[in-house]
Every structure is written in C-alpha cells, then in structure tokens.
Amino acid sequence: MKKTTMKDIALRANVSVATVSYVLNRVGNQTIPEKTRQQILQLAEELHYIPNLAARSLANQKTGLVGVLVNTAAHTPHWKLHAQFSFIHALEQRLTNAGYHTLLYSLDVDQPSLDIIVERKLEAVFLIDVREEAFYSISKHFVEGIPLILIDSMIEDKLFKQVLFNYRAALHKVKPQDLSQVCLIMESFNNSFLTRFIQDSLPLPQEAIFTVVNLEELNTFLQEGGYKEAIVINEFIGSYVEKNVRFEQLSVLCTCNCPEILGDDVHKFIFTGDKAATAFELMDKLLHHSDYSAQENNCYFVE
C-alpha cells in the first residue's frame, strides 16, 4: 500500500504542500484559517498519514521525542508495575495523538544514568517515582527550556513541576474521628519526600504506619497490630488485606483505577481526576512558557 505523503493531502484539501507542512509540523508563525487547519488534520487521519520524524526535526530543530523515565528495581511489586503501566499507557496515547514520539527508559534506582536527556535531545521529560538524590544528577543534564515533570515524586525545587494524587485531601475524607485504633498501610515509593508527605497527613504514631515492600512482611504487621480500622493506599494491597484480615472498617484509596477488585463492604475512595491528562496539559503549557521555573505553582494535585 502506497504511503500517504503531504502532497496527497494537499491535493485533497486543495492547498499547497507548504500549508500542509505548516499544519502537520505545528508551525506557529503562519496565519492559516482554522477551517483549513482542521480539514488538513482530518485528511491526515483519514489517509493514515505517518509523519517523517527526521524531516520534522530538521524543519523545526526539534526531535519530537518526549522521554518517560521510570525508576526500576530488581523486585518491583506488581501493584507498582500496574500503576506505572496504566499511567504510561494513558500518557503515551495523548503524546501520540499530539504528534510526539515517546521514549520509555528505565533508570536504575541506585545509579541512574541520565545522559539520555541530552543525547536524544528530548523536548520534555517525565520522571516517575524518582529518589530525591537523583534530582541533583538530573539538574546537571538539564537543558534550559525542557520541561521536567515529576510523577509520584516531590521536591522543593521550582525547576521540577510535580503531578501526583492529592493524598492529603483523600486521607482527610476517609479518616475516622477516633484514630486511636487505626493503622495506615501504604505502598512504597522510592521518593521519600512523598512518603513523608503522605505519612504526615494523618496524626498517627509511627508504629501504626506500615509501608509495604512485600506482602510477607505485611502479614506480621497485621497479626501483631491489633487495630480495629485500617486505611490502605492502593487497591491491590487493599484486596490482600481484605482477604486476610478482618477489620471493623477498611478504607482503600484506589490509585490504580481498579476499584472493582475490592468487595462491597470496603469503603473505597476513587480519584476522579486524570493524572495523565494533567501531566500532558502541564507539559504543553510549559513548552509554550520557557521561563517556567519562575512560576509560583510547583505541585499539581489530582483530586
């Protein structure tokens, strides 16, 4: 089957090839009627036009590449993998629809190599669940004008914008008035700043908070605790708790968009906001405002 070219689209739209190129390459300094622009985009979709990434790079001095960098460890639990995959899949669809190409790259938790940010000339970078100490290495590779957006990570640095669930507001909604016999069971994050942010959201003693690394350790905590109520972050962990321990009240913050795996008796808190949409819209905004480090809002919470 013959590959669709810009000339094919131009003939169908009765415009010049240059006009088609301006629209498909998102050239912003041209005055093109909105009706014509929409017609070209629609024809490109109908004719299954595949952009030439190399040609676009030469024309715009941009690569069209967006990096998604994920911390990886030897024994990453399945609930973390599920949450990361769901987010990456949703984000990649939005990037593809907008004409970008996604580069997925795994970072070693202990020794992250970040040369890829410069080597591949990424237009934007999303960093998922990264340790604070890695941010200083990232700063050395930073190219001015490239948005660096943290997902499930926190840091007090305006260079990095952050997108995460509003755990504090969610915990406030599910917590009971009496916390004396309540425990918090939460998934583990590489980012200790985020871990502290979550733990500080509930006035619980440290012994009533358990961060799940593996489920075997969780068994010991649940057997020895003697708590009447539990608040769990992540529905996969919540499902395990529901099946193995009887609490008078079990509340679960659903961070994987899978509330259906929990029973009817579980009090479920479902985040209705779209973390991938928020992250993409933030990237798009930052790409058009290069001096984003001076912007006041540093953390974008998804309710």
N, C-alpha and C positions, 0 to 999 in steps of 0.2 A: 504494500500500500504506500502511495506517494506521500512523503512528509509535507505537511502544510507549511507554507512559507508566508512571510509578511506580504509578499506580492499577491498571493492568493486572497488574503484578507482585504488588501487594498482594492482589488478588482471587484470583490463582492460588495464592499462598502462605498465604492465609487469615490475613493480618496487617494491621496498619494501614499507611496510606501513610507515616506518620511513621517507623515501624520500617524500612520500605524505604529511606526517605531517610537515616536514620542509617547504615544499612549501606553504601549506594552512595556516600555522601559521606564515609565513613570517619570518622564522629564517634566519638571515643574515650571519651567520658564516659557512655556508655549501657551498661547490662547486658543484652546480647542473647545468648541461647543460641547456642552455636557451630553447632548443627544448623540453627537458623533462619537464621543468617547465611549458611551455605553454601548453603541452599536458595534464598535470595534471589539470591545471586551466580550460581547455576546457571541460575535462571529468566531473569535479566537477559541471560545469554549466549544461552540458547535462543531468547529472544524478540527478540534483536538490539537490546537497549536501547542508545540513544545518549544519554549524559549531557548535560545542558544546562550548558555550561561557565560561562555567565554566572550562572545560578542558583546553581551550586556556589560561585562566587566570593562572591556575596552572603551565602550561608549560612555559609561558613567564613572569610570575609575573606581568601581565598586565590584565586589565579588558576588554579592547576592547571598553570601553564606552567613548563617546565624548558628552560633555554637551553643550546644546544650551540654554542659559539663556536669557529670554526676560522680559523687564520691562512691567508690566501691570498696568492699572489704571481702575477705575470704568467706565469711559466713554471714552474709546479709540475710536477715529473716524474710520469710515470704510476704509478710504484711507490708514491709518497707518496699520490696520489689513491686508489689501490686500497686501501691500508692504512687511510686515513681513512674511506672509504666503508664498508668492512667493519665497522669499529668502530661507526660512527654507526648503521648499519642494525641491528646487534645490540642496541645500547643503546636505540634508538627502539622496538624491539619490546617490550623489557622495560618501558619507561616507559608505553607504550600499554596493555599488559596490566595495569599497576598503576593505570590511570586518569588518567595525566598526558598533557598535550599537549606535543609537542616543538617548540621554535622553533629552527631552524637559521639561524645568522647568520655571515656571512663578515667577518673582520677584515682590514683592510689591514695587511700586515706592518710597514710603516714608520710609518703613522699610524692606529693602531687607534682607532675610535670606540666607546666603551663606555657611552654614555648608555642603551643598550637595557636594561642591568641594572636601572636604576631606572624607566625609562619603562614597561616591560612588567611590572613587579612580579614578576620571576621568583622561583620558590620555591627553585631550585637552579641552579647554573651549572657546566657542564663546559667547560674551556678546553683546546683541543688544540694542542700544539706552539707555545707562545707564547714570545716573547722575554722575557728577564728584565726588561728596562727597561719593558715594558708592564705588569708587575705593580704598579708604583707608581701608574700611572693607574687600574688596576682597584681598588686599595685605596681611592681617593677615592670610587668609586662603590659601595663595599661597604655593604650594609645588614646590620646585626647579625642573625645567625640564618640567613642564607642560605649554605648550603654552597658553597664554591668549590673545585672539584676539578680538578686539572691532569692532563692525559693527555699522555704523552710529553713532559713538561716537569719541570724540577726547580728548586727554590728553597729557600733556608734561611729559611723563614718559616712559623710554625705556623698562620698564617691560611689557608694553602693546603695542602690534602691532595693527595697525588700518587699516581697509579697508572701503573705502567709495567712493562715486561718486566724480569726480573732478568738484564740483560745480563752483569753481572759474573760471576754463577754459571754462566751458559751458556758464556761465553768460557773460564772456568776448565776446563770439561768438555771442550771441543773443542781446546784449545791443545796442541801437541806439547811434549815436554820440551825440545827444542832450538829456540829461537826465532831463531837467527841468520840463517836464510834464509826467514823467514815475514813476510808482509805482511798488514795489516788493511785491508779495503776496506769502507767503511760508507756507508749512506745519510746524507744531510744532514738536520740538524734545525735549525729556527730557534732552538731553545733551546740556547745554547752551554754552559750548565751540564751538561745531559745529554750533550752531545758530549764534554766533558772527562771526565765520569764514565765513559763507555764507553772512551775512549782510555786513561785511567789504569788500566783493568782489565787491560791487557796491558803488560808491560815491553818495549815496542818503541821504537826510535828514531823521531823524528817523520817522517823521510823514508820510513819503512816503513808509514806510515798515510796512507790516501787517503780523503777524504770526497767522495762522488760528487755532483756537481751536474748534470753532463751526461755522457753516455757517450763523447763525442768526447775529452774530457779524460782519461777513463779509459784510452783506447787508448794514449796517450803514456806514462802511468804504467806500464802493464803491459809495454810494449815495452822501456822503459829500466830497469826494476827488476831483472830477473834473479833473481826469487825462485822457490824450489822449491815452496813451500807458500803457500796463501792462505786466510784466514778472511774470509768475506763476510757482512755483515749485510744481509738482505733477499734473498729468493729470486729476485726479478725481476732484480736486479743479478747475483746468482749465476748465473742462467741465461745472461746475456750473457757473463760471464767464462768459463763452462764451454764455450761455443761458440767463443770467440775466442782463448783462451789455454790452453796445456797445462801444468797444474801436476801435480807428483807427488802432491800431496794437496790437495783442495779441500773445505773445510768451510763450510757455509752455515747461519746462524741464520735460521730461517723466521719472519718477522714478519708475513706476510700470509695465513697459513693456506693456502698454495698449494704444498706441498712436491712435488706431482705434476709440476710443470713442470721439475723437476731430474732429471738422469739417475741411473741406478742406481749409478754409481761415485762420486757425490758423497756426502760424509758430511754428513747432514742433522741439525740439531738443531731439534726441534719443541717449541715452548712448549705444554704441555698445559693450562695454566690459561686461564681465560676472562676477558679484560681487561674486557669489557663487563659481565659479571656482577659482577666485583669492584668496578667503578666504581658500578654501581647499588646494590649492597648497602651500600657505603660511604655513598652519598647518603642511603639510607633510615635508616641508623644515625645520621647527623649531624642529620637532620631531627628526630630524637627526643631529641637531646642538644645543646641550643643552645650550650653553652659548650665547643664542640669545639676551640677554639684552645688550650685548656689541656691537651688530650690529648697524651700523650707520642709516640705513633706518628704520624709525619708522612708516611712514604713506604710505600706498599703495593706490594710486588713480586709480579708474576705469574710463576710458575716455568714 
